[in-house]
């Protein structure tokens, strides 16, 4: 699959909407994106995203239903890697520090325990 950094702003909005919905028709995407263009424009962009290998389609009665070709988890990991490289020089530590600094609410004890458990697990696995 091509890199998501190759997408236009509008294509990225469409992909975000389809990931959020799991699968979607053109009309559902039009309702989900900010300041949407016409349904015809969204339909064309979704067709282009299908041609680029980002979406697949299946018949759904009168409308076509689109779904991502890549799993939400894999796309999320790729997006996180891109954010880490682009904004934090690849540093997970700096990204987490920025996240903790920008949070409106405090890290809960349960979150802290889960994070510590993940750190210990990766340490034991040698990652």
C-alpha positions in Angstrom: 0.0 0.0 0.0 1.3 3.5 -0.8 2.3 5.9 2.0 -0.5 7.9 3.6 1.8 11.0 3.4 1.1 10.9 -0.4 -2.6 11.8 0.2 -4.1 15.2 -0.3 -5.8 16.9 2.6 -9.2 15.9 1.4 -8.2 12.3 0.7 -6.8 12.2 4.2 -10.1 13.4 5.6 -12.0 10.8 3.6 -9.7 8.0 4.8 -10.0 9.2 8.4 -13.8 9.1 8.1 -13.8 5.6 6.6 -11.4 4.4 9.4 -13.6 5.9 12.0 -16.8 4.4 10.5 -15.2 1.0 9.7 -16.9 1.1 6.3 -18.9 3.8 4.7 -20.9 4.9 1.7 -20.2 8.1 -0.1 -23.1 9.9 1.7 -21.8 8.7 5.1 -18.4 10.2 4.3 -20.0 13.4 3.1 -21.7 13.7 6.5 -18.5 12.8 8.4 -16.0 15.3 7.0 -15.8 19.0 7.7 -16.9 21.4 5.0 -17.5 18.6 2.5 -17.5 19.1 -1.2 -20.4 17.7 -3.2 -21.2 14.0 -3.0 -20.0 13.7 -6.6 -16.6 15.0 -5.7 -16.4 12.7 -2.7 -17.4 9.8 -4.9 -14.7 10.6 -7.4 -12.1 11.0 -4.6 -13.1 7.6 -3.1 -12.8 6.1 -6.6 -9.3 7.6 -6.8 -8.4 6.2 -3.4 -9.6 2.8 -4.6 -7.3 3.0 -7.6 -4.4 4.1 -5.4 -5.0 1.0 -3.3 -6.3 2.6 -0.1 -9.9 1.5 -0.3 -11.9 -1.5 -1.5 -15.5 -1.6 -2.4 -18.4 -3.9 -2.3 -22.0 -3.6 -3.5 -24.4 -2.6 -0.8 -27.8 -2.4 -2.4 -28.2 0.9 -4.2 -24.9 2.2 -2.8 -21.3 1.1 -2.9 -19.8 0.4 0.5 -16.1 1.3 0.9 -13.7 -0.1 3.5 -10.0 0.5 4.1 -7.6 -2.1 2.6 -5.3 -1.7 5.6 -6.4 -2.6 9.1 -7.0 0.3 11.5 -4.3 -1.0 13.8 -1.6 -1.1 11.0 -2.7 2.3 9.7 -2.5 3.7 13.2 1.0 2.3 13.7 2.1 3.8 10.4 0.6 7.2 11.3 2.3 7.1 14.7 5.6 6.3 13.1 5.2 9.2 10.7 4.3 11.6 13.6 7.3 10.4 15.6 9.7 11.0 12.7 8.2 14.3 11.5 7.7 16.0 14.9 9.9 14.3 17.4 12.9 13.1 15.4 11.9 9.5 16.0 12.0 9.9 19.8 9.2 8.1 21.6 10.3 9.6 24.8 9.9 13.2 23.5 6.5 12.3 22.0 5.3 10.8 25.3 6.6 13.8 27.3 4.8 16.2 24.9 1.6 14.2 25.3 1.8 14.2 29.1 2.6 17.9 29.1 -0.4 18.7 26.9 -3.0 16.5 28.6 -5.8 18.4 30.3 -6.4 15.6 32.8 -3.9 13.6 34.9 -2.5 10.2 34.2 -4.6 7.8 36.2 -3.1 5.2 38.4 -4.5 2.5 36.1 -2.9 4.1 33.0 0.4 4.4 34.8 0.3 0.8 35.8 -0.5 -0.3 32.3 2.3 1.8 30.9 4.8 0.4 33.4 3.7 -3.1 32.6 4.2 -2.4 28.8 7.7 -1.0 29.5 8.6 -4.0 31.6 7.3 -6.4 29.0 9.3 -4.8 26.2 12.4 -4.8 28.5 12.0 -8.5 29.1 11.5 -9.1 25.3 14.6 -7.1 24.5 12.9 -4.5 22.5 
